[in-house]
Amino acid sequence: MTVNLSTSLLDNPIWSALTTVNRRLTQANALAARYLPAIAPLGGMCNQAPESYAAMEELLAGDPVALFLDREPGPPPGWEIPHRDLMHQMVYKGPLPAVGNVRALTDDDVPEMLALTALTEPGPFRERTIELGGYIGIFESDRLAAMAGERLHMTEFTELSAVCTHPDYRGRGFGKVCVAAVVAGILGRGETAILHVRCHNSAVELYESLGFRIRRQLHLAVMRYMVKMTGLG
């Protein structure tokens, strides 16, 4: 089932977040923006015109950037794309979920959060990613067993992210509990929960069972500006 939403915010979600609710956590110019490097390696452009790629290059200082694009990436010369993939953008359409036994995560928990995300690789997670807000976890014997949180924040929409469970605690439903808690928090603010997941990820069926529905496909492109093109001679 595909959900059609009458909004363009979700067609360019990182740009939408960086130019609205998440603006305070960015480096930006008129045509491109990126999260502060300690927050996340994500960036957005207003479109894929050569001028927008040039504006993004000004912000990167040689860093790679991950973009969510509504069509195939088409950078001008000088860029490389070391990784690309297709993602489903999913929107929550279910009822308000029941919330289980979770705890809000704080700055004191960041070392455990970094260790868990490094082990499970749910997506990029850095020292200050927690500042994006809404992170919760489940602890077993004072050990962080599972977590989830929020990432992209834009007008009316918030993205669920960093859903992961330590291998020692899988099969206990901790992931579902964490997703339900984060979604409940988003809905409680009068917003709509969204998420992005690679099309080949088996978690797509899990998210559908929890009330998410596919809206559209987006292109994930991890890019780096490698060569400043100059004339010969």
Secondary structure, DSSP 4 states (H G I P E B T S, - for coil): -B---S-SGGGSHHHHHHTTTTGGGEEE-SSEEEE-TTT-SBEEESS-SHHHHHHHHHHHTT--EEEEESS---PPTTEEEEEEEEEEEEEE-SPPPP--S-EE--GGGHHHHHHHHHHH--S---TTGGGG---EEEEETTEEEEEEEEEEEETTEEEEEEEEE-GGGTTSSHHHHHHHHHHHHHHHTT-EEEEEEETT-THHHHHHHTTEEEEEEEEEEEEEE--------
